[in-house]
Amino acid sequence: MLYNAVMGRVEERFSGRFSGLSARLLLLTIFFVMLAEVMIYCPSIARFRQVFLQERIAAAHLASLALEVPPDNMVSTRLRKELLSHAGSHGIVLRRPASKALVLSDDMPPMTDATVDLRQASIPTQLIEAFVTLASDGSRVLRVIDASPRDPTVVVETVISERPLRDAMIDFSARILGLSIVISLITASLVYLSLQWLFVRPLRVLTQSMVSFHDDPEDGRRLVMPGKRIDELGVAQREFAGMQRDLRAALLQKTRLVALGTAVSKINHDLRNILATAQLVSDHLNGSADPNVRRIAPTLLGAIDRAVALCSRTLGFVQEDTTPLELSVFPLRVLVTEVGEAVLPGRGTAVLDNRVADGFTVYADRDQLFRVLHNLARNAVEAGADCVTVRADAGAGMARIDVEDDGPGLPPRVREHLFRPFTGAGRSGGTGLGLSIARDLMRGHGGDIELVRSAATGTSFRLTLPAERAERGAPSLAAHG
């Protein structure tokens, strides 16, 4: 609380001048050094008072020894005053074991205001009495009692004025304060210069790089150049430089996506017209006399319908639009069979091993899930897989769909950026958009897609979908189309 109060007042008064990190460090250093000096000062001033009173006891003992010279233990008035003056006392009492006390006193000694027994003084008591003395006006008269430093069996009492003690304590405090200020300034200056060179200057450069990069993040000249420091600041510089490079690459990808969206929007109208014409022609295939033509006609019509929907949804995806999910409960095995019929024709001897149980159902957008599975199966076959296996099970409130193949696996460079557009393509001529779109579609359902395994013996992906949504009804969901 003391730190908050002091720093609050300092910041309020010097907010315009000391708003930088360097100035704040300077103020903090001065504050903490002064705080340390205060902690040292308290026991020091108490010890100073203790030593001062002990010196008065020793002086009183020496003064009282003059009484032992005369036979009657009496001295002249002039000598008595000189002895008391040198001892700084109004009266002295010297007590020895088995002997009467020796008394040396003014003619009219003052009344004492307080008694200080140094034999019973504790550290807390000394601290309290020291600050009581500093807070007083010095008009009190103290009766001080202690064993003689020359002979522990002798008890000495002396009556002194508090003013000389207080003046000496104030003088000592002033010297301590001056020394503390000098130490604080020297220490703060050294710390300030050290921090300025080691931390503040690199941080200022890093901050300027942040501001410059913020103004034009696509400008490669504005990237920070990390140094070779091995401390936390060096790590921060290197991590920030890496973040800048990744962000710049992402922005460039976004720019290409915008360009792609513009191109798709221009060809979307003509492409849909072409597909509509193909759809009209395909409708006549249902009336063909050839049974083989009638058998494949539904598959062809379904493919054209999905192509038309794909054009519309791809345009919405590129324009960062959201399309409500058309959720329904449907058997997954039937969908996987349709995926095999759409992917395998013309793919040589490749097969799709559908191991989904007959009664297994999922709650999802059927067209979008078809698109995800179609993308995975096509990628596997085009990569050289002879068999694509699809399994499904449920547990922990999630439906899991595993798509495995026996292909050559993904290269390491592809795995690092597998779900990033334009960077995760695993074959020549690929764009890397397929898996990125697949992840967006799965996450739009509240699920996800992940790479489970990729080796020379094959690759395995896992799709997850919330299994309990079929029981809860159709929630309001949206996904990138």
C-alpha positions, 0 to 999 in steps of 0.5 A, spaced: 500 500 500 505 504 501 508 503 494 502 504 491 500 510 494 507 513 493 508 511 486 500 514 485 502 521 487 509 521 483 505 518 477 500 524 478 505 529 479 510 527 473 505 523 468 507 528 463 515 527 464 516 520 467 511 516 462 517 512 459 519 505 462 526 508 463 523 514 467 519 509 471 525 504 472 529 510 475 523 512 480 522 505 482 530 504 484 530 511 488 524 509 491 526 502 493 533 504 495 530 510 500 525 504 503 531 500 504 535 506 507 529 507 512 529 500 514 536 501 516 535 507 519 530 505 524 535 500 528 541 505 527 537 511 530 535 507 536 542 504 537 545 511 536 541 513 542 543 507 546 550 509 545 549 516 547 546 514 554 551 509 555 557 514 554 553 519 559 553 513 564 561 512 563 562 520 563 558 520 570 562 514 573 568 518 571 566 525 574 564 521 581 570 518 582 573 525 584 568 524 590 573 519 593 579 523 593 577 527 599 576 524 606 569 527 607 567 525 600 566 533 598 568 537 593 568 545 592 562 548 589 567 550 583 569 543 582 562 540 582 560 544 577 565 543 572 565 535 573 557 536 572 558 540 566 563 535 563 559 529 564 553 533 561 549 531 568 545 535 573 546 530 578 550 523 579 549 517 584 554 512 584 552 505 588 557 500 590 555 493 593 556 494 601 558 501 601 554 507 601 552 511 595 556 517 592 552 523 590 554 529 586 549 534 584 547 541 583 544 545 588 537 545 585 537 539 581 531 539 576 525 534 577 525 528 572 520 527 567 522 520 565 526 514 567 531 510 562 533 503 565 538 501 560 539 494 563 532 492 561 532 496 554 529 491 549 529 492 541 522 494 541 523 499 547 529 502 544 525 503 537 519 506 540 523 511 545 528 513 540 522 516 535 519 519 542 525 523 543 525 525 536 518 527 536 519 531 543 521 538 544 527 536 548 525 540 554 524 533 558 529 531 564 531 524 564 534 519 569 538 514 566 540 508 570 546 503 567 551 498 570 558 502 569 562 500 563 568 500 567 565 496 573 559 492 572 558 491 579 557 499 580 550 502 578 550 509 576 545 514 575 545 520 572 540 526 570 541 529 564 537 534 559 534 531 553 535 536 548 543 535 547 540 527 546 535 530 541 540 535 537 545 529 536 540 524 534 537 530 529 544 531 526 545 523 525 539 523 522 541 529 517 547 525 515 544 519 514 539 522 510 544 525 506 548 519 505 541 515 503 540 520 497 547 520 495 547 512 495 540 512 492 542 517 486 548 513 484 545 506 485 539 509 481 543 512 475 547 506 475 541 501 474 538 506 470 543 506 465 544 498 465 537 497 464 537 503 458 542 499 455 540 492 456 532 492 456 529 499 454 533 500 448 532 493 445 525 494 447 524 501 444 527 498 437 522 492 438 516 497 439 518 501 433 518 495 429 511 493 432 508 500 430 512 500 423 509 493 422 502 495 424 502 500 418 504 496 413 504 488 415 505 486 407 512 490 407 517 485 408 522 491 409 518 492 416 520 485 419 524 485 425 531 483 425 532 478 431 539 479 435 543 473 438 541 474 445 539 468 449 535 471 454 528 472 455 528 479 450 532 475 445 527 469 445 521 475 445 525 478 439 525 471 435 518 469 436 516 476 434 520 476 428 517 469 427 510 471 428 511 477 423 513 472 418 507 468 419 502 473 419 505 476 413 504 470 409 497 469 412 496 476 409 499 474 402 494 468 402 488 472 404 490 477 398 490 471 394 484 468 396 480 475 395 483 474 388 480 467 387 474 470 390 473 475 385 475 470 379 470 465 382 464 470 382 466 472 375 465 465 373 460 462 377 454 465 373 457 462 367 459 455 370 452 454 373 449 455 367 453 450 364 451 445 369 444 447 369 444 445 361 448 438 363 442 437 368 437 438 363 441 433 358 442 428 364 434 428 366 433 425 359 437 419 361 432 417 365 428 415 359 433 411 356 432 404 353 439 402 355 438 399 362 446 401 364 444 408 362 438 408 367 442 405 372 448 410 372 443 416 371 441 417 378 449 418 380 450 422 374 444 427 376 446 427 384 453 429 382 451 435 377 446 437 383 452 437 388 456 441 383 451 446 382 451 446 390 458 446 390 459 452 386 454 456 390 457 454 397 464 455 394 463 462 392 460 463 399 466 461 402 471 465 399 467 471 400 467 469 408 459 468 408 456 463 412 451 458 410 446 455 415 447 448 416 441 443 413 442 438 419 439 431 419 439 424 422 442 419 416 445 413 416 453 414 415 454 407 411 449 410 405 453 416 404 460 412 404 457 408 399 455 414 395 462 417 396 466 411 393 461 411 387 463 418 386 471 417 387 472 410 384 470 410 377 476 411 373 481 410 378 484 403 376 483 398 381 482 402 387 477 400 392 473 403 398 472 399 404 466 401 407 466 398 414 461 403 417 455 399 421 448 399 418 445 402 423 450 407 425 447 414 424 450 421 424 447 428 425 450 433 420 449 436 414 449 431 409 452 435 403 457 438 407 459 431 410 459 428 403 464 433 401 469 432 406 469 425 405 469 425 398 475 430 399 479 425 403 478 419 399 480 423 392 486 425 395 488 418 398 486 415 391 490 420 387 496 420 392 497 412 390 492 408 395 489 402 393 484 401 398 481 407 402 477 404 409 472 408 413 470 406 420 465 409 425 464 409 432 461 413 438 463 415 445 464 420 450 458 424 446 462 424 440 461 420 433 468 418 430 469 417 423 476 414 421 478 415 414 485 410 413 488 409 406 494 404 404 498 410 400 505 412 401 504 417 406 504 425 407 511 428 406 514 432 412 513 439 409 506 438 408 504 435 415 507 442 418 502 446 414 496 441 412 490 445 414 493 452 411 490 454 404 495 454 399 501 451 403 498 444 405 498 441 398 501 434 398 501 433 390 503 437 384 498 442 382 494 441 388 492 448 391 491 445 399 484 448 399 481 441 400 483 440 407 482 447 409 475 447 407 474 440 410 476 443 417 472 449 416 466 445 415 467 440 421 468 445 426 462 449 423 458 442 426 462 443 432 467 437 431 474 437 427 478 433 423 485 431 425 491 427 422 492 421 426 498 418 423 502 418 416 507 413 414 510 409 409 504 404 410 499 409 409 495 415 412 489 416 417 484 422 418 479 422 424 473 426 423 469 428 430 462 430 430 457 431 436 453 425 437 448 428 442 445 433 438 440 428 435 437 428 442 437 435 443 434 437 436 437 442 431 441 447 434 442 454 430 449 452 427 452 456 421 458 453 417 463 456 411 460 453 405 
